[in-house]
Amino acid sequence: MVTDTVTIRISSGLETRPIAMLVQVASQYRSTIYLESGTKRVNAKSIMGMMTLGLDNGEPVTITAEGTDEQNAVDSIKEYLTQDQ
């Protein structure tokens, strides 16, 4: 299992379009991937789940992945969340 915490750098926060893009990134991997914020933990491959987090620019989020490509999954999601859009 790989875990990393990042600060979101998407200027609009995680609204519908950025969430859809994040789900696409997560869905490329076989690993189970979760994003956590506060007490909420959701499947990063679920659009509906991701929308419940309501994350904004500048908020910290923890990425957790478990599986054969877990490190690559965490790295890709981290890169997506921290690119200054």
C-alpha positions in Angstrom: 0.0 0.0 0.0 1.2 3.5 -0.9 -0.1 6.7 0.7 0.8 10.3 0.0 -0.8 13.6 1.0 -0.8 16.5 -1.4 -2.3 20.0 -1.6 -4.7 20.5 -4.5 -3.4 23.1 -7.0 -6.4 23.1 -9.4 -7.6 26.7 -9.4 -11.3 25.8 -9.7 -11.1 23.1 -7.1 -12.5 19.7 -7.8 -15.6 20.6 -9.7 -17.3 18.4 -12.3 -14.8 18.6 -15.1 -11.7 18.2 -13.0 -13.4 15.3 -11.1 -14.2 13.6 -14.4 -10.5 14.0 -15.5 -9.3 12.7 -12.1 -11.6 9.6 -12.4 -10.1 9.0 -15.9 -6.6 9.1 -14.5 -7.5 6.8 -11.6 -9.3 4.3 -13.9 -6.1 3.7 -15.9 -4.8 1.7 -13.0 -5.6 -1.8 -11.7 -5.0 -0.8 -8.1 -7.7 0.2 -5.6 -7.4 3.9 -5.1 -9.0 6.1 -2.4 -8.9 9.8 -1.7 -9.4 11.1 1.8 -10.3 14.5 3.2 -11.2 14.9 6.8 -13.3 11.9 7.8 -14.4 11.2 4.2 -12.8 8.4 2.2 -14.0 7.7 -1.4 -13.1 5.6 -4.3 -11.1 7.7 -6.8 -12.7 5.8 -9.7 -16.2 6.9 -8.7 -17.5 10.2 -10.1 -20.3 10.3 -7.6 -18.0 9.5 -4.7 -15.5 12.1 -5.7 -18.2 14.8 -5.9 -19.1 14.2 -2.3 -15.6 15.4 -1.1 -16.2 19.0 -2.3 -12.5 19.7 -2.4 -11.2 23.2 -3.2 -7.8 24.6 -4.3 -5.3 24.7 -1.5 -6.9 21.8 0.5 -4.9 18.8 1.5 -6.0 15.3 0.3 -4.6 11.9 1.1 -4.2 9.4 -1.8 -4.0 5.7 -1.0 -3.5 3.0 -3.5 -3.1 -0.8 -3.2 -2.3 -3.2 -6.0 0.2 -4.1 -8.6 0.6 -0.6 -10.0 0.0 1.4 -6.7 3.1 3.6 -6.9 2.4 4.7 -10.5 -1.3 5.3 -9.6 -0.4 7.6 -6.6 2.3 9.4 -8.7 -0.1 10.1 -11.6 -3.0 11.3 -9.3 -0.5 13.4 -7.3 0.7 15.0 -10.6 -2.8 15.7 -11.7 -3.9 17.3 -8.5 -0.8 19.5 -8.2 -0.6 20.8 -11.7 -1.4 24.5 -11.6 -4.4 24.7 -13.9 
